[in-house]
Amino acid sequence: MRSDRMRVAIIISPDIQDKYFASRIIEEFNVVGIFIEPQYRRRSVLEKLAKLFRVLLRERFNPLALSRRLSDAAYYRRYLDSVSTLFKESFYEKAKIIDHYAGCPVYHTRFRDVSSPENVSLLKDLAPDVIAVCGCSILKRDLLSVPPRGTLNLHSGLAPYYRGCSCYFWPLYNNEPEYLGVTIHYVDPGIDKGDIIHQGRPELEADDDEVTIFIKIMKLGTSLMIKSLHEIELGKVRSYKQTEKGRLYLDSDTSVKHFRELHERLKGGLIRDYLKRIESGSVDLPKIIE
């Protein structure tokens, strides 16, 4: 890789799809460093038991409530196992490069700590021209001030309509598949509010669910990130301000109840019915920046 090429730093979570994102960028650009930031804190057995006791206390040791919670936990575990299998099939071949040979420094931060003074100092030493991020915590101003050409985020939803977490899930749950998509935007201190560079929609099939759609969104979004970085390198990038507020979803908004309800709707033909409406021309697709 020529040393005079644009210097790119990457910030991701340890998730396999984010490592796929990083490995694809490494193939195309002069990547000078990768920061991997955990998004979930590992709890000890004692902490888990204490949480269970608090739940039981809140439910007044109601056996029906306990049974429901155990059922939800088993349902979600089976769901996560199936997701893990699909993600491994879709992302592992590329993602394993990050674990075995990234070809650049790889820094593992503490839980949601990438904006700490220590990590900002490391980032300054790498002197990136631009940062590409996917799946990390909200970045602070000190970090965002480091790259002269800005920081770009892959958001797995169509901003500004859907912002925050699980924006591949909520359009389906709200029966608005037309709002499924991906956004590449500049990062500011807000949540998915920066100027938009590119957006895209996944090609849907009748048997898709939220997991297969997310896989399509991640692959499409990674390609759009690469396209955006090339445009920045060539000095040809264009971006557009977000003019609407949209809806914001947080991690805490999603529960097993929502997953159960969506899975029933998908079995009932939610995607199939949407594709029929698309064919008939009865869907008003939101405007996107391609």
Long-range contacts (C-beta under 8 A, 24 or more apart in sequence): 1-29, 1-30, 2-30, 3-30, 5-29, 5-30, 5-233, 6-30, 6-129, 6-130, 6-149, 6-229, 6-232, 6-233, 7-32, 7-126, 7-127, 7-128, 7-129, 7-130, 8-32, 8-128, 8-129, 8-130, 8-131, 8-132, 8-229, 9-33, 9-34, 9-35, 9-123, 9-126, 9-128, 9-130, 9-131, 9-132, 9-147, 10-34, 10-35, 10-131, 10-132, 10-133, 11-35, 11-37, 11-114, 11-131, 11-132, 11-133, 11-134, 11-136, 11-139, 12-36, 12-37, 12-133, 12-134, 12-135, 12-136, 13-37, 13-38, 13-39, 13-134, 13-135, 13-136, 14-38, 15-39, 15-135, 16-87, 16-88, 16-91, 16-92, 16-95, 17-87, 17-90, 17-91, 17-95, 17-135, 17-214, 17-215, 17-218, 18-134, 18-135, 19-91, 19-94, 19-95, 19-96, 19-97, 19-98, 19-99, 20-90, 20-91, 20-94, 20-95, 20-218, 20-222, 21-132, 21-134, 21-135, 21-154, 21-218, 21-221, 21-222, 21-225, 22-98, 22-102, 22-134, 23-94, 23-95, 23-97, 23-98, 23-102, 24-94, 24-222, 24-223, 24-226, 25-132, 25-222, 25-225, 25-226, 25-229, 26-97, 26-102, 26-103, 26-104, 28-226, 28-229, 28-230, 29-226, 29-229, 29-233, 31-102, 31-103, 31-104, 32-104, 32-105, 32-126, 32-127, 32-128, 33-104, 33-105, 33-106, 33-107, 33-122, 33-123, 33-126, 33-128, 34-98, 34-102, 34-104, 34-105, 34-106, 34-107, 35-107, 35-109, 35-114, 35-119, 35-122, 35-123, 35-136, 36-98, 36-106, 36-107, 36-108, 36-109, 37-109, 37-111, 37-112, 37-113, 37-114, 37-136, 37-137, 38-109, 38-110, 38-111, 38-112, 39-111, 39-112, 39-135, 39-136, 39-137, 40-111, 41-111, 72-256, 72-257, 73-256, 75-256, 75-259, 75-260, 76-256, 76-259, 79-259, 82-211, 83-211, 86-211, 86-212, 86-215, 87-215, 90-215, 90-219, 91-215, 91-218, 112-137, 114-139, 114-143, 115-139, 115-140, 115-142, 115-143, 117-142, 119-143, 120-146, 129-232, 130-229, 130-232, 131-187, 132-225, 132-229, 133-187, 134-221, 134-225, 138-189, 138-191, 139-187, 139-189, 140-189, 141-189, 144-187, 144-188, 144-189, 149-232, 150-186, 150-187, 150-232, 151-186, 151-187, 152-184, 152-185, 152-186, 152-187, 152-197, 152-225, 152-228, 152-229, 152-232, 153-184, 153-185, 153-186, 153-187, 153-192, 153-194, 154-182, 154-183, 154-184, 154-218, 154-221, 154-222, 154-224, 154-225, 155-182, 155-183, 155-184, 155-185, 155-192, 155-221, 156-182, 156-214, 156-217, 156-218, 156-221, 157-181, 157-182, 157-183, 157-192, 158-182, 158-183, 158-199, 158-201, 158-286, 158-288, 159-183, 159-185, 159-192, 159-193, 159-196, 159-199, 159-242, 159-246, 160-192, 160-193, 160-242, 160-243, 160-244, 160-245, 160-246, 161-244, 161-246, 161-247, 161-286, 162-246, 162-247, 162-249, 163-191, 163-192, 163-193, 163-246, 163-247, 163-248, 163-249, 164-191, 164-192, 164-248, 164-249, 164-250, 165-249, 165-250, 165-251, 165-253, 165-254, 166-249, 166-251, 166-253, 166-254, 167-249, 168-210, 168-213, 168-214, 168-217, 169-210, 169-214, 169-254, 169-258, 169-262, 170-247, 170-249, 172-210, 172-213, 172-262, 172-265, 172-266, 172-270, 173-258, 173-261, 173-262, 173-265, 175-265, 175-270, 177-204, 177-270, 177-271, 177-274, 178-274, 178-283, 178-284, 178-285, 178-286, 179-286, 180-204, 180-213, 180-217, 181-217, 181-288, 182-217, 182-218, 182-220, 182-221, 182-224, 183-221, 184-221, 184-224, 184-225, 184-228, 185-239, 185-242, 186-239, 191-248, 193-242, 194-242, 195-239, 195-240, 195-241, 195-242, 196-239, 196-240, 196-241, 196-242, 196-289, 197-228, 197-231, 197-237, 197-238, 197-239, 197-240, 197-289, 198-224, 198-227, 198-228, 198-289, 198-290, 199-224, 199-288, 199-289, 199-290, 200-224, 200-288, 200-290, 201-285, 201-288, 204-271, 204-274, 204-275, 205-271, 205-275, 206-269, 206-271, 206-272, 206-275, 207-271, 208-271, 209-263, 209-266, 209-271, 210-262, 210-266, 240-289
